[in-house]
Each structure stands twice: as structure tokens, then as C-alpha cells.
Amino acid sequence: MRKKGLSVCPVCGGPLKIVKYRCPSCGTEISGSFEICELCRLNDEQIEFLRLFLQTWGNLSEVARMLGISYPTVRQRYKEILQALGYETEHEETDISELIDSLYKGEISVDEVLKKLKEGKNE
């Protein structure tokens, strides 16, 4: 079983730094202060989500279907991954496919879709 490295301190929750590497073949050791890779900041659930996202060529609707969860939940998980990687997520655009899904399900009207699309362009 492969052990996953830590990226945050189990005591205070602060970010950890790698201070030593060791080659198991020859015993060479390298000391210093090294950053943890950005993908190592993700938990196991986020890594699995990212794998599905890549397998589906970024199709969030397909990820939702494969996980058996709602599209808004998938978008929220995607947003959490972006935040964990340090990307800003405050400027969200209107997602046309989400609006079409809601329209198809009868959750919103055509007028509401048009209004939301217009609002999204004005932001």
C-alpha cells in the first residue's frame, strides 16, 4: 500500500514544507526547503474527482452522472478543487448547460433563462 505524503500540519493545519529527499537506491540525501506540488494539496476525494474530470474531457454533466450526484454538487466540488489549487473562483460565468438542464426539467421558464443569460453577460 502506497503512503500519501502530508501537505498540511496535523497539529495546526498550516502548510508543510519538504526538507529532505532520500534516494532508496544509492542513499543520496538532499536537504533544503522544497514546496509541495500543487496537486498534492488535494485530498483523495478531490483527486478521484479530477481523474473523472480528465477521463470525461472536462464534461461536468458526465462526471455528475458517473458519481450519481447533482450537477450543482459537481460544480461545487470543482470549485473547491480550484480553490485548493489557489485559483480564484469569485467571477463565475452563467453556465448555459446548467440553465438548459433546469429548463428541460421544468425548474425554470424560458424567460428566466433569458434573464439569467443577459445578467451573466453584464457582469
C-alpha positions, 0 to 999 in steps of 0.5 A: 500500500502506497503512503500519501505524503502530508501537505498540511500540519496535523497539529495546526493545519498550516502548510508543510514544507519538504526538507529532505529527499532520500534516494532508496537506491544509492542513499543520496540525501538532499536537504533544503526547503522544497514546496509541495506540488500543487496537486498534492494539496488535494485530498483523495476525494478531490483527486478521484474527482479530477481523474473523472474530470480528465477521463470525461474531457472536462464534461461536468454533466458526465462526471455528475452522472458517473458519481450519481450526484447533482450537477450543482454538487459537481460544480461545487466540488470543482470549485473547491478543487480550484480553490485548493489549487489557489485559483480564484473562483469569485467571477463565475460565468452563467453556465448555459448547460446548467440553465438548459438542464433546469429548463428541460426539467421544468425548474425554470421558464424560458424567460428566466433563462433569458434573464439569467443569460443577459445578467451573466453577460453584464457582469 
